[in-house]
Amino acid sequence: MGEDGESPKINHSFLRDYVTEADVISTVEFNQTGDLLATGDKGGRVVIFQRETESKDESEELGESGEYNVYSTFQSHEPDFDYLKSLEIEEKINKIRWLPQQNAAHFLLSTNDKTIKLWKVSERDKRPEGYNLKDEEGRIKDISTVTSLRVPVLKPTDLMVEVRPRRIFANGHTYHVNSISVNSDGETYLSADDLRINMWHLDITDRSFNIVDIKPANMEDLTEVITAAEFHPQHCHLFVYSSSKGTLRLCDMRESALCDKHSKIFEEPEDPGNRSFFSEIISSVSDVKFSHSGRYLLTRDYLTVKVWDLNMEKGPVETYQVHEYLRSKLCSLYENDCIFDKFECVWNSTDSVIMTGAYNSFFRMFDRETGRGVTLEAWRESSKPRAVLRTRRIYTGGRRRRGDVGVDSLDFTKKILHMAWHPAENIIAIAATNNLYIFQDRVNAENL
Amino acid sequence: MFSKGTKRKFSDGGEAISDESLLGARVASSYSLQRQSLLDMSLIKLQLCHMLVEPNLCRSVLIANTVRQIQEEMTHDGSWHMVTEAFCSAGQSPSERLVATEVLCRSREQDAEPKLFSVISYEGCREEEVVADETLCSVSVSNTVSNVCLAGRMGQCWEKSELSGVERDEEVLEDSRLGSGEDEEIATEDGASTESPKTIGQVFGTFEIKNGSPGPDSALEELFSDVDTSYYDLDTMLTGMQSAPKMGPYDLLDSLAPSHSSPSIVSTPNCRSDLNELDHIMEIIVGS
């Protein structure tokens, strides 16, 4: 697959590898049309990019246009302090999810560890002029100077993007929120923390329904936490949540109000040949995504991505090795905490390709039809705008080719955790620390 | 870890029994040493998450589960003989077999080159690589020393001195993760390797107060006895109004009590715990 195009986020760093902690991107999400791309960072800011549409000629070639430029930036969450526990509440944006568009304005949900906010993003490109009681600067006129009445008219102005918080869903979570997911009914959404999942109505902020609670009566007995959750893309009563033990639970809200009892549980039996003290940790699912069709689930654990068929609970239908060469390094990765890194995974628009991140600024794509995987790199030094990405290889033995990267020279600080795939086209957004890379597929552009 | 280049010959039954058992004993002690170091590493990780930001519960749970797993295994083990009996008995199901036990049961397995100590694996750490980059770590070659190295830009190394009898010193660990806000600095600690199941609860205890349940640390209990804990009922208050006695770095170690009579395990001297309690109380009073 040839890909090109790069729009890095503007970040001027004078020291080469110096990264401002607050600029580290923590989530990336396209909206339902793909025209807008939102990123959240550790500093609590949200940056929205908009795709350029060249409206010059009608017969514009798909894929030719489409540079993403900054549309709006706003501070979503501020750092907070929990006085009772004497602990800070990070402002880092954990997830952003767009609502389906219903009118001219766009809505998105953004969440940090504790609070979810609904933001309205609207454009204003006209303003009324010619008030009777106010002058141009907005000062109240002296009534005695008004001699005639006129009707204010709307005059075009420069485009202004306004972002306003419309709802704040606070105090719903004791533990850290790791996922939010908008329901297909367009009215509700779920938010999941380590031990509980709540369902909210978008218009109601002062209460939520608790639909899953896995907190044990005695915290000493706690052995499993919720790691991700998502609503089914079509069935508004179904959702799935993943756990740190590598299980997926599909729940049907029609069965009971509290969905502690799952409808289906997806679990792969442990491979006895690979068992070690780290088996459980590497089986922990860091991300779960429904396919667009709603038939499959995609999960990411530390070393693999797996595709599950909703109709088959006993194991995944496909397993792809992301970086199996790390299996012998698990102890070191445990020591430096890299083994706890939470990688995301995404489907392409047709559910034929899956993608996930790895270390050393690498990310992996797997073609489900052929079963083959490819390694690509998101690194400023090695890609120029509009250059074709070349595939990379990790050297794990055999004949070493030029350009192969040895396992021991991988940079574990450069991790690709967050990414998004355009809902309709082959455009991907990759977050690499504080940079955002947008890659576009040229080859298939004409086929879309 | 066996120093590079040493080939361990597959010894038949023809060899002297003492040689084989000596090799086995060395292997077993290496395995338990490495298991011990994994346990210590995990305990340190659990202790050090009391920072400004609330610790990651998922990470804590996974580390605690690892600790439990090691603990379970250590209670089932006890001595070399027990291990061989348990794992080398005929018909042992593969699911019970940790890779490390391949070493212990070499005479019965047919693997050409078993993955030695995959539990704590150092395959990627070649001696010459480590020596070449001195900033990473220093290597002491000894078959009872375990080195953990991640070459490349991590620049991190954990070095342990030789185990002699029941005493062991841990070197200072420096975590030089780039771009991470966490700052883990581990003070030199002595011994203290076993833990009781209560430790797990104490770790998660930071997330809520345990109403009325008697903590093992009575000094802390007294300190907070005037706090009205009924107010912090999780079930009725969704605003996350819980707290627990904030634990200093020494508390987990203090509460470690030797619960198993494993001969190779060191128990914390009791006089040290009094001193640390005092330190902790001073910390709270001074508000450091």
Contacts between the chains, C-beta under 8 A, distances in Angstrom:
chain1	res1	chain2	res2	distance
A	17	B	178	7.4
A	19	B	179	5.4
A	21	B	179	7.3
A	21	B	181	5.9
A	24	B	179	7.5
A	82	B	54	7.6
A	82	B	240	7.0
A	84	B	232	7.8
A	84	B	240	7.6
A	84	B	241	5.2
A	84	B	242	7.0
A	84	B	243	5.0
A	85	B	54	6.8
A	85	B	206	7.9
A	85	B	240	7.6
A	85	B	242	7.1
A	85	B	243	5.0
A	86	B	243	7.4
A	86	B	246	6.6
A	87	B	52	6.8
A	87	B	53	6.3
A	87	B	54	4.5
A	88	B	52	5.0
A	88	B	53	5.1
A	88	B	54	7.8
A	89	B	53	7.9
A	89	B	54	7.7
A	90	B	53	5.7
A	113	B	54	7.6
A	114	B	240	7.6
A	171	B	238	5.7
A	171	B	239	4.8
A	171	B	240	7.5
A	172	B	238	6.6
A	173	B	240	7.4
A	174	B	207	7.7
A	174	B	234	6.8
A	174	B	238	7.1
A	174	B	240	4.2
A	174	B	242	7.5
A	175	B	57	5.9
A	175	B	207	7.4
A	176	B	54	7.2
A	176	B	56	7.3
A	176	B	57	6.8
A	194	B	57	4.4
A	194	B	58	6.1
A	195	B	57	7.7
A	215	B	234	8.0
A	218	B	201	7.4
A	219	B	201	6.3
A	219	B	204	4.0
A	219	B	205	6.6
A	219	B	207	6.5
A	219	B	208	6.2
A	219	B	210	7.6
A	220	B	197	7.0
A	220	B	198	7.4
A	220	B	200	5.6
A	220	B	201	3.2
A	220	B	204	6.6
A	222	B	61	6.0
A	222	B	64	8.0
A	222	B	204	5.6
A	223	B	61	6.5
A	223	B	64	7.8
A	223	B	65	5.7
A	223	B	68	7.9
A	224	B	61	7.0
A	225	B	57	5.8
A	225	B	58	4.9
A	225	B	61	5.3
A	227	B	58	6.3
A	244	B	58	5.5
A	244	B	61	6.0
A	244	B	62	5.9
A	270	B	95	7.2
A	272	B	93	7.8
A	272	B	94	4.2
A	272	B	95	4.2
A	272	B	97	6.8
A	273	B	94	7.0
A	274	B	99	7.9
A	275	B	95	7.2
A	275	B	97	7.3
A	275	B	98	5.9
A	275	B	99	6.9
A	276	B	98	6.6
A	276	B	99	6.0
A	276	B	100	8.0
A	276	B	118	5.3
A	276	B	119	5.0
A	277	B	35	7.7
A	277	B	38	6.2
A	277	B	66	5.7
A	277	B	69	6.0
A	277	B	70	6.5
A	277	B	98	7.8
A	277	B	119	5.1
A	277	B	120	8.0
A	278	B	66	7.5
A	278	B	119	7.9
A	280	B	62	6.7
A	280	B	65	5.7
A	280	B	66	7.3
A	280	B	69	7.5
A	281	B	62	4.8
A	281	B	65	8.0
A	281	B	66	6.8
A	284	B	58	7.3
A	284	B	62	6.3
A	328	B	115	7.7
A	328	B	118	7.2
A	328	B	121	5.0
A	328	B	123	4.4
A	328	B	124	6.0
A	329	B	121	7.0
A	329	B	123	7.8
A	329	B	124	5.3
A	329	B	150	6.9
A	330	B	121	6.6
A	331	B	38	7.1
A	331	B	119	7.5
A	331	B	120	4.7
A	331	B	121	5.5
A	331	B	122	7.4
A	331	B	148	6.1
A	332	B	124	7.3
A	332	B	125	8.0
A	332	B	148	5.6
A	332	B	149	7.0
A	332	B	150	4.1
A	332	B	154	7.9
A	332	B	156	7.9
A	333	B	150	7.5
A	334	B	38	7.9
A	334	B	41	7.4
A	335	B	41	6.1
A	335	B	148	5.8
A	335	B	150	7.7
A	335	B	156	7.2
A	335	B	158	6.5
A	336	B	150	6.4
A	336	B	154	6.0
A	336	B	156	5.8
A	336	B	175	7.0
A	336	B	177	6.0
A	337	B	45	7.8
A	337	B	59	7.5
A	337	B	177	7.2
A	337	B	182	7.9
A	340	B	56	7.3
A	340	B	58	7.4
A	340	B	59	4.8
A	340	B	62	6.9
A	407	B	124	6.4
A	408	B	124	5.8
A	408	B	129	6.8
A	408	B	150	7.9
A	408	B	151	4.2
A	408	B	152	5.7
A	409	B	151	7.3
A	409	B	152	5.2
A	410	B	152	6.2
A	411	B	152	6.4
A	411	B	153	5.2
A	412	B	150	7.2
A	412	B	152	7.3
A	412	B	153	7.6
A	412	B	154	5.9
A	413	B	153	6.6
A	413	B	154	7.7
A	413	B	177	6.9
A	413	B	178	4.3
A	413	B	179	5.3
A	413	B	180	7.8
A	433	B	179	6.9
